[in-house]
Amino acid sequence: MIDVHTGGTWKGTPMELASHVRPLFKQLVTEAAVNGGIKIAIVTFSPQVRNIGDVLKVTFPDFHDSIPIRGRDKSWTYEGGGSREGKQAYMASAAEELGSIFPGEDFTKNSTLLIDDDVNNIKIALKDGVRAIWLHPSNPYDLLENIRTLT
């Protein structure tokens, strides 16, 4: 979502980090959440979940509170029986929270799409039956075409 790799150790302010949100994602997330009825979650290996939440408040002030964040901050657990490889447990936990935010809606592997810049996370998701698209960091706009080709 952002155009810098923080390594989980961002030292600047959330406002400074928000300036690194890719324009593509500002538009894509807004269109998906506001006009498309698509629910969004952030899954990351970063422990800086509070900073990420602050970035969402700045970037998406109208709906940031409906975007669950799962990171390595020890604020959540996943008790399900699914895969714990890669970001799978993170996504499952975020799906559980989305289910509580949006009662009556189903969040399943089939309705989930992982967008990630780490090919290993993509391979693990696909192996576990979750749709996934690799975000090539130097060609982020390829993402739109890759989303269009999903069936």
JOHU-V678783 format. One record per pair of residues at least 6 apart in sequence whose C-alpha atoms are under 6 Angstrom apart, sorted by sequence separation. I is the first residue (numbers start at 1). J is the second residue. If there is no record, write none. Layout:
i->[I I]
j->[J J]
This chain:
i->[32 33 57 56 122 95 78 3 115 117 2 113 114 115 116 117 2 3 113 115 116 117 1 2 70 1 109 49 1 47 46 47 41 43 45 46 47 68 40 41 42 43 44 45 41 43 86 14 18 8 8 14 14 43]
j->[38 39 64 64 132 107 93 20 132 134 20 131 132 133 134 135 21 22 132 134 135 136 21 22 90 22 130 71 25 71 71 72 67 69 71 72 73 94 67 68 69 70 71 72 69 71 121 51 55 46 47 54 55 90]
